[in-house]
């Protein structure tokens, strides 16, 4: 009987130690991700990007207006669509143009951390545009 109590006490101590050491791990995982400064990010994205679509490149302009990001083919700004964030840490966005076509957009950084490209995905087609302005 004495041995049983000793085992129970040792097991209790081990469980207590596990519980105490697990608390900091759980707290570290529960920390919220750092907040992204969307206005600064949108300003970093805002530019013209040239996409090789068809025989002539298509230039899509992205701009910041009233705290929101918009995009449209250059010269067709009246067909603008709001660019909505999906995952700001990964620079992933989505947009539905007035005609109803849905686009996924991912902005890509160079080695220096500057946004230099935009990847558009729609209806199974993927094209990457280079920042030109």
N, CA, C and O atoms as CSV, one atom per row, in Angstrom:
chain,resi,resn,atom,element,x,y,z
A,1,UNK,N,N,0.819,-1.188,0.000
A,1,UNK,CA,C,0.000,0.000,0.000
A,1,UNK,C,C,0.866,1.256,0.000
A,1,UNK,O,O,0.541,2.228,-0.682
A,2,UNK,N,N,1.943,1.249,0.741
A,2,UNK,CA,C,2.833,2.390,0.812
A,2,UNK,C,C,3.423,2.720,-0.566
A,2,UNK,O,O,3.531,3.889,-0.937
A,3,UNK,N,N,3.800,1.684,-1.315
A,3,UNK,CA,C,4.359,1.879,-2.654
A,3,UNK,C,C,3.353,2.531,-3.596
A,3,UNK,O,O,3.730,3.341,-4.442
A,4,UNK,N,N,2.082,2.184,-3.455
A,4,UNK,CA,C,1.036,2.762,-4.300
A,4,UNK,C,C,0.920,4.266,-4.059
A,4,UNK,O,O,0.793,5.039,-5.009
A,5,UNK,N,N,0.962,4.682,-2.789
A,5,UNK,CA,C,0.869,6.099,-2.458
A,5,UNK,C,C,2.088,6.858,-2.991
A,5,UNK,O,O,1.968,7.981,-3.482
A,6,UNK,N,N,3.253,6.230,-2.887
A,6,UNK,CA,C,4.476,6.877,-3.367
A,6,UNK,C,C,4.373,7.068,-4.891
A,6,UNK,O,O,4.752,8.125,-5.395
A,7,UNK,N,N,3.874,6.078,-5.627
A,7,UNK,CA,C,3.720,6.188,-7.078
A,7,UNK,C,C,2.726,7.281,-7.416
A,7,UNK,O,O,2.926,8.061,-8.348
A,8,UNK,N,N,1.668,7.323,-6.656
A,8,UNK,CA,C,0.655,8.338,-6.899
A,8,UNK,C,C,1.237,9.733,-6.683
A,8,UNK,O,O,0.948,10.648,-7.454
A,9,UNK,N,N,2.047,9.901,-5.650
A,9,UNK,CA,C,2.656,11.199,-5.375
A,9,UNK,C,C,3.636,11.580,-6.476
A,9,UNK,O,O,3.650,12.730,-6.914
A,10,UNK,N,N,4.442,10.650,-6.924
A,10,UNK,CA,C,5.404,10.929,-7.988
A,10,UNK,C,C,4.659,11.297,-9.276
A,10,UNK,O,O,5.050,12.226,-9.983
A,11,UNK,N,N,3.591,10.563,-9.571
A,11,UNK,CA,C,2.797,10.858,-10.763
A,11,UNK,C,C,2.158,12.240,-10.648
A,11,UNK,O,O,2.112,12.987,-11.626
A,12,UNK,N,N,1.671,12.578,-9.473
A,12,UNK,CA,C,1.068,13.896,-9.256
A,12,UNK,C,C,2.084,15.009,-9.494
A,12,UNK,O,O,1.762,16.028,-10.105
A,13,UNK,N,N,3.304,14.815,-9.011
A,13,UNK,CA,C,4.341,15.823,-9.189
A,13,UNK,C,C,4.687,15.982,-10.668
A,13,UNK,O,O,4.839,17.102,-11.156
A,14,UNK,N,N,4.811,14.855,-11.381
A,14,UNK,CA,C,5.127,14.905,-12.808
A,14,UNK,C,C,4.015,15.633,-13.559
A,14,UNK,O,O,4.302,16.482,-14.404
A,15,UNK,N,N,2.756,15.320,-13.268
A,15,UNK,CA,C,1.646,15.994,-13.934
A,15,UNK,C,C,1.618,17.479,-13.618
A,15,UNK,O,O,1.351,18.298,-14.497
A,16,UNK,N,N,1.890,17.826,-12.383
A,16,UNK,CA,C,1.932,19.231,-11.989
A,16,UNK,C,C,3.038,19.971,-12.746
A,16,UNK,O,O,2.821,21.082,-13.229
A,17,UNK,N,N,4.226,19.357,-12.850
A,17,UNK,CA,C,5.327,19.977,-13.583
A,17,UNK,C,C,4.976,20.148,-15.057
A,17,UNK,O,O,5.289,21.178,-15.655
A,18,UNK,N,N,4.333,19.152,-15.640
A,18,UNK,CA,C,3.923,19.261,-17.033
A,18,UNK,C,C,2.925,20.402,-17.225
A,18,UNK,O,O,3.016,21.172,-18.181
A,19,UNK,N,N,1.986,20.494,-16.311
A,19,UNK,CA,C,0.971,21.549,-16.413
A,19,UNK,C,C,1.602,22.929,-16.270
A,19,UNK,O,O,1.237,23.854,-16.995
A,20,UNK,N,N,2.531,23.073,-15.354
A,20,UNK,CA,C,3.171,24.370,-15.122
A,20,UNK,C,C,4.027,24.768,-16.322
A,20,UNK,O,O,4.024,25.933,-16.721
A,21,UNK,N,N,4.754,23.820,-16.898
A,21,UNK,CA,C,5.610,24.169,-18.030
A,21,UNK,C,C,4.803,24.365,-19.311
A,21,UNK,O,O,5.279,25.032,-20.230
A,22,UNK,N,N,3.608,23.809,-19.398
A,22,UNK,CA,C,2.791,23.961,-20.602
A,22,UNK,C,C,2.117,25.331,-20.655
A,22,UNK,O,O,1.800,25.804,-21.747
A,23,UNK,N,N,1.890,25.976,-19.525
A,23,UNK,CA,C,1.193,27.258,-19.497
A,23,UNK,C,C,1.904,28.321,-20.334
A,23,UNK,O,O,1.236,28.997,-21.116
A,24,UNK,N,N,3.228,28.507,-20.215
A,24,UNK,CA,C,3.871,29.522,-21.057
A,24,UNK,C,C,3.763,29.197,-22.549
A,24,UNK,O,O,3.643,30.106,-23.369
A,25,UNK,N,N,3.805,27.918,-22.905
A,25,UNK,CA,C,3.680,27.530,-24.309
A,25,UNK,C,C,2.298,27.909,-24.828
A,25,UNK,O,O,2.175,28.450,-25.926
A,26,UNK,N,N,1.276,27.633,-24.056
A,26,UNK,CA,C,-0.076,27.977,-24.475
A,26,UNK,C,C,-0.236,29.486,-24.593
A,26,UNK,O,O,-0.869,29.970,-25.531
A,27,UNK,N,N,0.325,30.221,-23.664
A,27,UNK,CA,C,0.211,31.680,-23.711
A,27,UNK,C,C,0.934,32.248,-24.932
A,27,UNK,O,O,0.450,33.206,-25.535
A,28,UNK,N,N,2.076,31.684,-25.307
A,28,UNK,CA,C,2.812,32.166,-26.473
A,28,UNK,C,C,2.004,31.942,-27.748
A,28,UNK,O,O,2.039,32.766,-28.661
A,29,UNK,N,N,1.279,30.831,-27.809
A,29,UNK,CA,C,0.479,30.544,-28.993
A,29,UNK,C,C,-0.753,31.436,-29.062
A,29,UNK,O,O,-1.256,31.700,-30.154
A,30,UNK,N,N,-1.243,31.900,-27.933
A,30,UNK,CA,C,-2.448,32.713,-27.899
A,30,UNK,C,C,-2.189,34.183,-28.199
A,30,UNK,O,O,-3.137,34.959,-28.323
A,31,UNK,N,N,-0.923,34.583,-28.319
A,31,UNK,CA,C,-0.617,35.984,-28.585
A,31,UNK,C,C,-1.161,36.374,-29.956
A,31,UNK,O,O,-0.979,35.644,-30.930
A,32,UNK,N,N,-1.820,37.509,-30.030
A,32,UNK,CA,C,-2.324,37.953,-31.339
A,32,UNK,C,C,-1.164,38.327,-32.260
A,32,UNK,O,O,-0.115,38.785,-31.807
A,33,UNK,N,N,-1.371,38.125,-33.539
A,33,UNK,CA,C,-0.365,38.508,-34.522
A,33,UNK,C,C,-0.219,40.027,-34.509
A,33,UNK,O,O,-1.184,40.742,-34.241
A,34,UNK,N,N,0.981,40.518,-34.797
A,34,UNK,CA,C,1.147,41.972,-34.817
A,34,UNK,C,C,0.204,42.605,-35.835
A,34,UNK,O,O,-0.001,42.076,-36.928
A,35,UNK,N,N,-0.358,43.733,-35.461
A,35,UNK,CA,C,-1.321,44.407,-36.331
A,35,UNK,C,C,-0.603,45.027,-37.520
A,35,UNK,O,O,0.436,45.671,-37.374
A,36,UNK,N,N,-1.180,44.820,-38.700
A,36,UNK,CA,C,-0.623,45.360,-39.929
A,36,UNK,C,C,-1.163,46.769,-40.127
A,36,UNK,O,O,-2.363,47.007,-39.988
A,37,UNK,N,N,-0.278,47.694,-40.450
A,37,UNK,CA,C,-0.672,49.061,-40.762
A,37,UNK,C,C,-1.196,49.056,-42.202
A,37,UNK,O,O,-0.422,49.183,-43.150
A,38,UNK,N,N,-2.515,48.910,-42.356
A,38,UNK,CA,C,-3.092,48.749,-43.692
A,38,UNK,C,C,-2.871,49.976,-44.569
A,38,UNK,O,O,-2.649,49.836,-45.771
A,39,UNK,N,N,-2.925,51.159,-44.000
A,39,UNK,CA,C,-2.727,52.355,-44.820
A,39,UNK,C,C,-1.320,52.371,-45.421
A,39,UNK,O,O,-1.147,52.674,-46.602
A,40,UNK,N,N,-0.327,52.045,-44.609
A,40,UNK,CA,C,1.046,51.994,-45.115
A,40,UNK,C,C,1.178,50.883,-46.151
A,40,UNK,O,O,1.796,51.082,-47.196
A,41,UNK,N,N,0.607,49.726,-45.871
A,41,UNK,CA,C,0.672,48.615,-46.818
A,41,UNK,C,C,0.019,48.985,-48.141
A,41,UNK,O,O,0.580,48.725,-49.205
A,42,UNK,N,N,-1.161,49.589,-48.081
A,42,UNK,CA,C,-1.847,50.000,-49.310
A,42,UNK,C,C,-1.037,51.025,-50.093
A,42,UNK,O,O,-1.014,50.990,-51.324
A,43,UNK,N,N,-0.373,51.938,-49.388
A,43,UNK,CA,C,0.489,52.911,-50.068
A,43,UNK,C,C,1.673,52.210,-50.741
A,43,UNK,O,O,2.104,52.608,-51.824
A,44,UNK,N,N,2.194,51.166,-50.091
A,44,UNK,CA,C,3.299,50.401,-50.675
A,44,UNK,C,C,2.847,49.631,-51.920
A,44,UNK,O,O,3.637,49.432,-52.843
A,45,UNK,N,N,1.600,49.202,-51.953
A,45,UNK,CA,C,1.055,48.455,-53.092
A,45,UNK,C,C,0.691,49.391,-54.241
A,45,UNK,O,O,0.891,49.054,-55.408
A,46,UNK,N,N,0.159,50.561,-53.911
A,46,UNK,CA,C,-0.374,51.490,-54.912
A,46,UNK,C,C,0.660,51.820,-55.982
A,46,UNK,O,O,1.706,52.406,-55.703
A,47,UNK,N,N,0.339,51.427,-57.214
A,47,UNK,CA,C,1.223,51.649,-58.361
A,47,UNK,C,C,0.553,51.049,-59.578
A,47,UNK,O,O,-0.535,50.479,-59.493
A,48,UNK,N,N,1.221,51.187,-60.718
A,48,UNK,CA,C,0.786,50.515,-61.944
A,48,UNK,C,C,1.600,49.233,-62.092
A,48,UNK,O,O,2.796,49.205,-61.801
A,49,UNK,N,N,0.934,48.173,-62.551
A,49,UNK,CA,C,1.588,46.889,-62.786
A,49,UNK,C,C,1.258,46.454,-64.213
A,49,UNK,O,O,0.113,46.560,-64.652
A,50,UNK,N,N,2.267,45.964,-64.930
A,50,UNK,CA,C,2.100,45.546,-66.317
A,50,UNK,C,C,2.018,44.022,-66.391
A,50,UNK,O,O,2.906,43.311,-65.921
A,51,UNK,N,N,0.920,43.536,-66.998
A,51,UNK,CA,C,0.678,42.102,-67.130
A,51,UNK,C,C,0.718,41.713,-68.606
A,51,UNK,O,O,0.116,42.388,-69.441
A,52,UNK,N,N,1.419,40.637,-68.928
A,52,UNK,CA,C,1.483,40.138,-70.303
A,52,UNK,C,C,0.245,39.289,-70.565
A,52,UNK,O,O,0.261,38.067,-70.410
A,53,UNK,N,N,-0.835,39.972,-70.969
A,53,UNK,CA,C,-2.098,39.309,-71.272
A,53,UNK,C,C,-2.419,39.641,-72.726
A,53,UNK,O,O,-2.725,40.788,-73.051
A,54,UNK,N,N,-2.350,38.658,-73.584
A,54,UNK,CA,C,-2.622,38.900,-74.993
A,54,UNK,C,C,-1.432,39.524,-75.688
A,54,UNK,O,O,-0.322,39.535,-75.156
A,55,UNK,N,N,-1.673,40.051,-76.896
A,55,UNK,CA,C,-0.565,40.593,-77.687
A,55,UNK,C,C,0.040,41.871,-77.095
A,55,UNK,O,O,1.218,42.153,-77.313
A,56,UNK,N,N,-0.742,42.627,-76.365
A,56,UNK,CA,C,-0.239,43.852,-75.749
A,56,UNK,C,C,-0.365,43.737,-74.233
A,56,UNK,O,O,-1.337,43.168,-73.737
A,57,UNK,N,N,0.597,44.267,-73.497
A,57,UNK,CA,C,0.488,44.203,-72.033
A,57,UNK,C,C,-0.707,44.995,-71.522
A,57,UNK,O,O,-1.082,46.021,-72.089
A,58,UNK,N,N,-1.288,44.501,-70.451
A,58,UNK,CA,C,-2.372,45.228,-69.793
A,58,UNK,C,C,-1.798,45.866,-68.537
A,58,UNK,O,O,-1.146,45.195,-67.737
A,59,UNK,N,N,-2.037,47.150,-68.368
A,59,UNK,CA,C,-1.572,47.861,-67.183
A,59,UNK,C,C,-2.754,48.017,-66.235
A,59,UNK,O,O,-3.798,48.562,-66.591
A,60,UNK,N,N,-2.555,47.521,-65.020
A,60,UNK,CA,C,-3.585,47.656,-63.986
A,60,UNK,C,C,-3.063,48.616,-62.929
A,60,UNK,O,O,-1.962,48.452,-62.403
A,61,UNK,N,N,-3.866,49.606,-62.634
A,61,UNK,CA,C,-3.520,50.606,-61.628
A,61,UNK,C,C,-4.161,50.213,-60.296
A,61,UNK,O,O,-5.316,49.789,-60.251
A,62,UNK,N,N,-3.407,50.357,-59.231
A,62,UNK,CA,C,-3.912,50.172,-57.869
A,62,UNK,C,C,-3.684,51.486,-57.136
A,62,UNK,O,O,-2.606,52.073,-57.223
A,63,UNK,N,N,-4.704,51.945,-56.412
A,63,UNK,CA,C,-4.579,53.209,-55.700
A,63,UNK,C,C,-5.360,53.148,-54.393
A,63,UNK,O,O,-6.244,52.315,-54.197
A,64,UNK,N,N,-4.993,54.066,-53.513
A,64,UNK,CA,C,-5.620,54.204,-52.198
A,64,UNK,C,C,-6.615,55.346,-52.273
A,64,UNK,O,O,-6.289,56.438,-52.739
A,65,UNK,N,N,-7.846,55.085,-51.806
A,65,UNK,CA,C,-8.885,56.114,-51.811
A,65,UNK,C,C,-9.747,55.938,-50.564
A,65,UNK,O,O,-10.346,54.883,-50.358
A,66,UNK,N,N,-9.805,56.972,-49.742
A,66,UNK,CA,C,-10.595,56.943,-48.502
A,66,UNK,C,C,-10.281,55.724,-47.637
A,66,UNK,O,O,-11.177,55.099,-47.070
A,67,UNK,N,N,-9.001,55.404,-47.548
A,67,UNK,CA,C,-8.563,54.304,-46.698
A,67,UNK,C,C,-8.768,52.913,-47.279
A,67,UNK,O,O,-8.514,51.918,-46.599
A,68,UNK,N,N,-9.221,52.827,-48.520
A,68,UNK,CA,C,-9.454,51.533,-49.169
A,68,UNK,C,C,-8.566,51.411,-50.397
A,68,UNK,O,O,-8.162,52.410,-50.992
A,69,UNK,N,N,-8.269,50.169,-50.766
A,69,UNK,CA,C,-7.450,49.900,-51.938
A,69,UNK,C,C,-8.359,49.548,-53.109
A,69,UNK,O,O,-9.271,48.732,-52.974
A,70,UNK,N,N,-8.105,50.168,-54.258
A,70,UNK,CA,C,-8.892,49.922,-55.472
A,70,UNK,C,C,-7.959,49.579,-56.616
A,70,UNK,O,O,-6.768,49.889,-56.585
A,71,UNK,N,N,-8.522,48.932,-57.627
A,71,UNK,CA,C,-7.755,48.615,-58.813
A,71,UNK,C,C,-8.639,48.598,-60.037
A,71,UNK,O,O,-9.839,48.333,-59.956
A,72,UNK,N,N,-8.016,48.891,-61.196
A,72,UNK,CA,C,-8.729,48.868,-62.480
A,72,UNK,C,C,-7.690,48.924,-63.587
A,72,UNK,O,O,-6.590,49.440,-63.394
A,73,UNK,N,N,-8.051,48.385,-64.756
A,73,UNK,CA,C,-7.152,48.554,-65.900
A,73,UNK,C,C,-6.990,50.044,-66.192
A,73,UNK,O,O,-7.954,50.806,-66.118
A,74,UNK,N,N,-5.774,50.450,-66.522
A,74,UNK,CA,C,-5.486,51.851,-66.814
A,74,UNK,C,C,-6.376,52.309,-67.974
A,74,UNK,O,O,-6.442,51.649,-69.011
A,75,UNK,N,N,-7.055,53.441,-67.790
A,75,UNK,CA,C,-7.988,53.971,-68.774
A,75,UNK,C,C,-9.419,53.503,-68.555
A,75,UNK,O,O,-10.343,54.000,-69.200
A,76,UNK,N,N,-9.605,52.550,-67.650
A,76,UNK,CA,C,-10.951,52.049,-67.345
A,76,UNK,C,C,-11.236,52.181,-65.847
A,76,UNK,O,O,-11.873,51.318,-65.244
A,77,UNK,N,N,-10.761,53.256,-65.272
A,77,UNK,CA,C,-10.900,53.456,-63.829
A,77,UNK,C,C,-12.350,53.467,-63.368
A,77,UNK,O,O,-12.630,53.209,-62.197
A,78,UNK,N,N,-13.295,53.770,-64.298
A,78,UNK,CA,C,-14.718,53.723,-63.920
A,78,UNK,C,C,-15.164,52.278,-63.679
A,78,UNK,O,O,-16.245,52.058,-63.133
A,79,UNK,N,N,-14.362,51.296,-64.073
A,79,UNK,CA,C,-14.645,49.877,-63.835
A,79,UNK,C,C,-13.896,49.381,-62.606
A,79,UNK,O,O,-13.614,48.188,-62.487
A,80,UNK,N,N,-13.572,50.297,-61.688
A,80,UNK,CA,C,-12.744,49.943,-60.533
A,80,UNK,C,C,-13.434,48.937,-59.631
A,80,UNK,O,O,-14.660,48.851,-59.573
A,81,UNK,N,N,-12.594,48.173,-58.921
A,81,UNK,CA,C,-13.078,47.212,-57.931
A,81,UNK,C,C,-12.297,47.429,-56.642
A,81,UNK,O,O,-11.104,47.732,-56.672
A,82,UNK,N,N,-12.970,47.274,-55.527
A,82,UNK,CA,C,-12.264,47.356,-54.252
A,82,UNK,C,C,-11.459,46.078,-54.076
A,82,UNK,O,O,-11.951,44.976,-54.319
A,83,UNK,N,N,-10.227,46.243,-53.654
A,83,UNK,CA,C,-9.321,45.127,-53.420
A,83,UNK,C,C,-9.405,44.809,-51.924
A,83,UNK,O,O,-8.952,45.589,-51.086
A,84,UNK,N,N,-9.986,43.662,-51.605
A,84,UNK,CA,C,-10.263,43.306,-50.212
A,84,UNK,C,C,-9.198,42.354,-49.659
A,84,UNK,O,O,-8.793,41.410,-50.336
A,85,UNK,N,N,-8.751,42.604,-48.440
A,85,UNK,CA,C,-7.715,41.740,-47.860
A,85,UNK,C,C,-8.246,40.350,-47.508
A,85,UNK,O,O,-9.355,40.201,-46.995
A,86,UNK,N,N,-7.425,39.341,-47.795
A,86,UNK,CA,C,-7.696,37.959,-47.369
A,86,UNK,C,C,-6.719,37.548,-46.283
A,86,UNK,O,O,-7.109,36.969,-45.269
A,87,UNK,N,N,-5.437,37.854,-46.502
A,87,UNK,CA,C,-4.386,37.548,-45.533
A,87,UNK,C,C,-3.306,38.616,-45.696
A,87,UNK,O,O,-2.458,38.521,-46.583
A,88,UNK,N,N,-3.342,39.619,-44.845
A,88,UNK,CA,C,-2.423,40.750,-44.988
A,88,UNK,C,C,-0.966,40.349,-44.775
A,88,UNK,O,O,-0.074,40.911,-45.410
A,89,UNK,N,N,-0.715,39.386,-43.888
A,89,UNK,CA,C,0.658,38.948,-43.662
A,89,UNK,C,C,1.257,38.328,-44.921
A,89,UNK,O,O,2.458,38.450,-45.161
A,90,UNK,N,N,0.437,37.670,-45.718
A,90,UNK,CA,C,0.899,37.032,-46.956
A,90,UNK,C,C,0.636,37.902,-48.190
A,90,UNK,O,O,0.881,37.479,-49.320
A,91,UNK,N,N,0.133,39.123,-47.961
A,91,UNK,CA,C,-0.187,40.081,-49.029
A,91,UNK,C,C,-1.179,39.499,-50.030
A,91,UNK,O,O,-1.053,39.712,-51.236
A,92,UNK,N,N,-2.166,38.762,-49.519
A,92,UNK,CA,C,-3.185,38.148,-50.364
A,92,UNK,C,C,-4.485,38.941,-50.282
A,92,UNK,O,O,-4.938,39.321,-49.203
A,93,UNK,N,N,-5.075,39.182,-51.466
A,93,UNK,CA,C,-6.291,39.977,-51.579
A,93,UNK,C,C,-7.252,39.289,-52.543
A,93,UNK,O,O,-6.915,38.293,-53.182
A,94,UNK,N,N,-8.459,39.849,-52.629
A,94,UNK,CA,C,-9.445,39.362,-53.595
A,94,UNK,C,C,-10.254,40.546,-54.102
A,94,UNK,O,O,-10.369,41.575,-53.436
A,95,UNK,N,N,-10.813,40.376,-55.302
A,95,UNK,CA,C,-11.628,41.439,-55.884
A,95,UNK,C,C,-12.629,40.811,-56.836
A,95,UNK,O,O,-12.351,39.807,-57.492
A,96,UNK,N,N,-13.795,41.427,-56.895
A,96,UNK,CA,C,-14.802,41.054,-57.881
A,96,UNK,C,C,-15.081,42.308,-58.698
A,96,UNK,O,O,-15.538,43.320,-58.168
A,97,UNK,N,N,-14.801,42.229,-59.990
A,97,UNK,CA,C,-14.974,43.389,-60.864
A,97,UNK,C,C,-16.457,43.575,-61.175
A,97,UNK,O,O,-17.243,42.644,-61.005
A,98,UNK,N,N,-16.846,44.766,-61.629
A,98,UNK,CA,C,-18.265,45.029,-61.892
A,98,UNK,C,C,-18.950,43.988,-62.786
A,98,UNK,O,O,-20.147,43.749,-62.622
A,99,UNK,N,N,-18.238,43.367,-63.719
A,99,UNK,CA,C,-18.829,42.344,-64.577
A,99,UNK,C,C,-19.044,41.013,-63.866
A,99,UNK,O,O,-19.660,40.105,-64.425
A,100,UNK,N,N,-18.541,40.890,-62.637
A,100,UNK,CA,C,-18.750,39.691,-61.840
A,100,UNK,C,C,-17.570,38.740,-61.776
A,100,UNK,O,O,-17.626,37.760,-61.034
A,101,UNK,N,N,-16.498,38.991,-62.529
A,101,UNK,CA,C,-15.351,38.094,-62.504
A,101,UNK,C,C,-14.585,38.268,-61.199
A,101,UNK,O,O,-14.344,39.389,-60.749
A,102,UNK,N,N,-14.206,37.139,-60.597
A,102,UNK,CA,C,-13.512,37.108,-59.314
A,102,UNK,C,C,-12.012,36.946,-59.550
A,102,UNK,O,O,-11.592,36.153,-60.392
A,103,UNK,N,N,-11.208,37.704,-58.798
A,103,UNK,CA,C,-9.755,37.637,-58.895
A,103,UNK,C,C,-9.150,37.425,-57.517
A,103,UNK,O,O,-9.619,37.984,-56.526
A,104,UNK,N,N,-8.109,36.617,-57.467
A,104,UNK,CA,C,-7.257,36.517,-56.293
A,104,UNK,C,C,-5.973,37.248,-56.641
A,104,UNK,O,O,-5.427,37.062,-57.728
A,105,UNK,N,N,-5.489,38.074,-55.733
A,105,UNK,CA,C,-4.273,38.846,-55.974
A,105,UNK,C,C,-3.292,38.590,-54.842
A,105,UNK,O,O,-3.669,38.551,-53.671
A,106,UNK,N,N,-2.048,38.419,-55.205
A,106,UNK,CA,C,-0.984,38.304,-54.223
A,106,UNK,C,C,0.133,39.232,-54.661
A,106,UNK,O,O,0.615,39.144,-55.791
A,107,UNK,N,N,0.540,40.113,-53.776
A,107,UNK,CA,C,1.625,41.027,-54.079
A,107,UNK,C,C,2.922,40.400,-53.571
A,107,UNK,O,O,2.966,39.826,-52.482
A,108,UNK,N,N,3.967,40.519,-54.374
A,108,UNK,CA,C,5.230,39.851,-54.091
A,108,UNK,C,C,6.333,40.873,-53.854
A,108,UNK,O,O,6.394,41.909,-54.516
A,109,UNK,N,N,7.204,40.562,-52.897
A,109,UNK,CA,C,8.314,41.448,-52.551
A,109,UNK,C,C,9.628,40.932,-53.125
A,109,UNK,O,O,9.806,39.732,-53.333
A,110,UNK,N,N,10.540,41.860,-53.376
A,110,UNK,CA,C,11.884,41.469,-53.795
A,110,UNK,C,C,12.738,41.205,-52.553
A,110,UNK,O,O,12.239,41.261,-51.430
A,111,UNK,N,N,14.012,40.920,-52.757
A,111,UNK,CA,C,14.915,40.609,-51.638
A,111,UNK,C,C,15.074,41.772,-50.667
A,111,UNK,O,O,15.389,41.572,-49.494
A,112,UNK,N,N,14.856,42.987,-51.159
A,112,UNK,CA,C,14.974,44.168,-50.298
A,112,UNK,C,C,13.683,44.457,-49.525
A,112,UNK,O,O,13.650,45.369,-48.698
A,113,UNK,N,N,12.619,43.685,-49.791
A,113,UNK,CA,C,11.358,43.876,-49.086
A,113,UNK,C,C,10.398,44.834,-49.759
A,113,UNK,O,O,9.371,45.192,-49.182
A,114,UNK,N,N,10.723,45.258,-50.987
A,114,UNK,CA,C,9.861,46.184,-51.715
A,114,UNK,C,C,8.893,45.397,-52.596
A,114,UNK,O,O,9.282,44.420,-53.237
A,115,UNK,N,N,7.626,45.828,-52.624
A,115,UNK,CA,C,6.630,45.163,-53.468
A,115,UNK,C,C,6.934,45.496,-54.921
A,115,UNK,O,O,6.935,46.662,-55.318
A,116,UNK,N,N,7.195,44.449,-55.714
A,116,UNK,CA,C,7.611,44.650,-57.103
A,116,UNK,C,C,6.754,43.895,-58.114
A,116,UNK,O,O,6.871,44.129,-59.317
A,117,UNK,N,N,5.897,42.995,-57.643
A,117,UNK,CA,C,5.093,42.190,-58.559
A,117,UNK,C,C,3.702,41.956,-57.973
A,117,UNK,O,O,3.478,42.083,-56.769
A,118,UNK,N,N,2.783,41.613,-58.864
A,118,UNK,CA,C,1.427,41.257,-58.463
A,118,UNK,C,C,1.035,40.003,-59.236
A,118,UNK,O,O,1.134,39.960,-60.463
A,119,UNK,N,N,0.594,38.996,-58.513
A,119,UNK,CA,C,0.117,37.769,-59.150
A,119,UNK,C,C,-1.405,37.794,-59.146
A,119,UNK,O,O,-2.034,37.925,-58.096
A,120,UNK,N,N,-1.992,37.666,-60.341
A,120,UNK,CA,C,-3.451,37.603,-60.499
A,120,UNK,C,C,-3.841,36.176,-60.843
A,120,UNK,O,O,-3.217,35.538,-61.690
A,121,UNK,N,N,-4.876,35.681,-60.180
A,121,UNK,CA,C,-5.414,34.357,-60.491
A,121,UNK,C,C,-6.913,34.517,-60.687
A,121,UNK,O,O,-7.610,35.087,-59.847
A,122,UNK,N,N,-7.400,33.998,-61.823
A,122,UNK,CA,C,-8.835,34.043,-62.109
A,122,UNK,C,C,-9.180,32.934,-63.089
A,122,UNK,O,O,-8.509,32.761,-64.107
A,123,UNK,N,N,-10.210,32.201,-62.783
A,123,UNK,CA,C,-10.725,31.149,-63.648
A,123,UNK,C,C,-9.628,30.185,-64.092
A,123,UNK,O,O,-9.589,29.774,-65.251
A,124,UNK,N,N,-8.741,29.828,-63.171
A,124,UNK,CA,C,-7.670,28.888,-63.462
A,124,UNK,C,C,-6.481,29.481,-64.183
A,124,UNK,O,O,-5.506,28.770,-64.427
A,125,UNK,N,N,-6.522,30.750,-64.532
A,125,UNK,CA,C,-5.406,31.407,-65.200
A,125,UNK,C,C,-4.607,32.216,-64.179
A,125,UNK,O,O,-5.172,32.909,-63.333
A,126,UNK,N,N,-3.284,32.114,-64.278
A,126,UNK,CA,C,-2.409,32.860,-63.392
A,126,UNK,C,C,-1.436,33.686,-64.226
A,126,UNK,O,O,-0.826,33.184,-65.170
A,127,UNK,N,N,-1.302,34.944,-63.868
A,127,UNK,CA,C,-0.376,35.825,-64.574
A,127,UNK,C,C,0.279,36.747,-63.558
A,127,UNK,O,O,-0.357,37.197,-62.605
A,128,UNK,N,N,1.570,37.023,-63.779
A,128,UNK,CA,C,2.315,37.889,-62.870
A,128,UNK,C,C,2.642,39.189,-63.590
A,128,UNK,O,O,3.132,39.195,-64.719
A,129,UNK,N,N,2.356,40.286,-62.903
A,129,UNK,CA,C,2.632,41.607,-63.442
A,129,UNK,C,C,3.775,42.264,-62.710
A,129,UNK,O,O,3.952,42.080,-61.506
A,130,UNK,N,N,4.549,43.034,-63.451
A,130,UNK,CA,C,5.681,43.770,-62.879
A,130,UNK,C,C,5.263,45.199,-62.554
A,130,UNK,O,O,4.554,45.847,-63.324
A,131,UNK,N,N,5.708,45.665,-61.418
A,131,UNK,CA,C,5.451,47.055,-61.015
A,131,UNK,C,C,6.206,47.984,-61.969
A,131,UNK,O,O,7.404,47.812,-62.197
A,132,UNK,N,N,5.494,48.965,-62.519
A,132,UNK,CA,C,6.153,49.876,-63.448
A,132,UNK,C,C,6.154,51.316,-62.963
A,132,UNK,O,O,6.893,52.141,-63.500
A,133,UNK,N,N,5.348,51.636,-61.966
A,133,UNK,CA,C,5.281,53.021,-61.501
A,133,UNK,C,C,4.828,53.061,-60.070
A,133,UNK,O,O,4.707,54.140,-59.491
